[in-house]
Each structure stands twice: as C-alpha cells, then as structure tokens.
C-alpha cells in the first residue's frame, strides 16, 4: 500500500485539481519528515509539531499553496521557499522545479533538515540559514516564491526577486481582523496582481535569525 498515493487521492477529493501537484504529493514520503513519535499521524490531513516549536503544514495546505504557485504551469526553473521547517514542502517543490532554494531562520532546524534532505537524496534543494524576509538575491529571479509562515506585510525583497515575466508569490498574510489569508501575487514587469484565497493558520514570519 502506498500511503502517499492515498494522500494524493484524498487531496484530489478535497478539491486539489492540478495533476502535477497530486503527482508530487504521491512521490514524496511524508513519513520521512515527521518525528518518530508522530509517525502514526503522518498520513492524517493535519499539521503536526516538529522541533523548535514549529509545525509541518497540513498536506492540503502544502498542495494548495503549490497549486497556487504553479498557476497552471507544468514545471518551473527556480523556486524559493521561506520557512524550511521539516523540509516536506521543499521536497514537494523539488518535484515541480529544477532548483529549490529554501531558507530557515532557526539554526538547529536548518542543520537537522539540511542533513535529512541530503540523506534522502534531494540534491536540487539548497538549504540556507538566513532571515527569509530578505529573500536570496544570489539566485533570482524566481518563477515561484512560497512563504510558509504568516506575515503582516509582503516583504519588498520577495517582490523584487520575482521573475518579471509572470513569477508568482504565494504568502499567508495576517489581516487586521485576526485571521490569515493566502495571497497569490503575480508579477508582470512592474505590475503586481493580487488574488486572495483560503484562510490559513501559520506560525509567524519572524525578523532575523535565531542561532549562531
Ligand atoms: N514549510 C514547512 C513548514 C514551516 S513552519 C514544512 O513543510 O514543514 C514555518 C517555518 O518558518 C518555521 O520553521 C520557522 O522557523 C520559519 N521561519 C519563520 N520566520 C522565518 C524567516 N524570517 N526566515 C526564514 N524562516 C522563517
């Protein structure tokens, strides 16, 4: 029995329709990204705690954000993720992009997860220990940028590092009304179109790095 394929089927029944995304979910073994004591919960459609008080996102949210970032495109060249966390979302992105840059601000998580991704053979994921609010200008422009922590604003460097030719940024933005909404921002040269999607619950996008 392939539990990741079953998870993809469940997400399809919940409204995820992009076949590239469903294939990506089916291809990544979620169990590898969950701590040993939570393995029995790895295939529930739920967020779960990981080290350092952070969370691995709910599979539906991972799939939905990937779908919004792809925006109907089959495969992207470079993508940037802010908030590596467990590395699961980065592994899903690696199925739909040539190169994935993923930034984490907590040093301990960065060290653990970059070793995990290396052991699992994800060579196209480049882990970085930095404040993701600054993006990573060295590898710009990005066809897609995905932020997996909630912000009160859209950090300007991320807008600037988006491909001017149709790059898409997906970010949970905390509203004044106490909830977070997913924003999908598409860039055409100096124009940025914003579309609003599902309410979500993410840990906060913080400023600066934590660690040495
Ligand atoms: N994408 C992850 C879930 C991330 S939880 C997964 O698939 O498991 C959010 C993560 O964002 C946490 O690990 C948190 O430390 C990180 N984070 C918060 N603010 C950040 C920032 N400014 N730069 C980089 N990472 C940040």
Boltz pocket constraint, residues with backbone or C-beta under 6 A from the ligand:
constraints:
  - pocket:
      binder: B
      contacts: [[A, 54], [A, 55], [A, 56], [A, 57], [A, 82], [A, 83], [A, 84], [A, 85], [A, 86], [A, 87], [A, 88], [A, 89], [A, 90], [A, 103], [A, 104], [A, 105], [A, 106], [A, 109], [A, 130], [A, 131], [A, 132], [A, 133], [A, 148], [A, 149], [A, 203], [A, 204], [A, 205], [A, 206], [A, 207], [A, 208]]
      max_distance: 6.0
